[in-house]
């Protein structure tokens, strides 16, 4: 029986202004996309532990909130024969990192490739400008995968996409409908139909973007009038994200030709 998962997504808009001023960064589980931790530390720059290459966060220096619960306590035998106790925290049963009572209490260790950050505009510019192949660049490339709002379905047979729908109200803006933005929490989609009657348009648009039949796509309404969750059968999150990214680029180029510039 598949494990039921709920996504606890934290976007920059959810962080208080004073916290944003301190450059808090949310990180998400690389396995399921749930929110794993938020920290001032930049994981691309913090030290790495020699024995397991885990990222070392000094929580006394960088305020850190770990959303994952403690999963298990294990004993790890070290090369020198000593034993280290690790209190591991996990996301939906998948270990993310640990604390070690034998080390400094303020240190938190995050396993390599266990979490990822997502900021579409920043990451896209970072990829365009990356020319070297050092460890930080490798980290950035690994971290830049599909956002938490594009995730595998609980039955493993497709992909769920959390969308925020907006209506293109003016006559000129109607030609600019399509994928308008991608963030950690939602894919922003502009439609021509009223929000209460846009589900069919959303279904047809996402099917066209991803390249599947309408019968492979279903739309579920969320808690707010603008929230929709779209299920795409037979496609992986990476495939759906790449299709959405291409569509957004095409839609932005088309929009720049349609809408008058100020």
Buried (B, 14 or more C-beta within 10 A) or exposed (E): EEEEBEBBBBBBEBBEEEBEEEEBBBBBBBBBBBBBBBBBBBBBEBEBBEEEEBBBBBBEEBEBEBBBEEBEEEEEEEEEEEEBBBBBBBBBEBBBBBBBEEBEEEBBBBBBEBBBBBBBEEBBEBEEEBEEEEEBBEBBBEBBBBBBBBBBBBEEEBBBBBBBBBBBEEEEBBBBBBBBBBBBBBBBBBBBBEBEEBBEBBBEBBBEBBEBEEEBBBBEBBEEEBBBBBBBBEBBBEBBBBBBBEBBEEBBEBBEEEEEEE
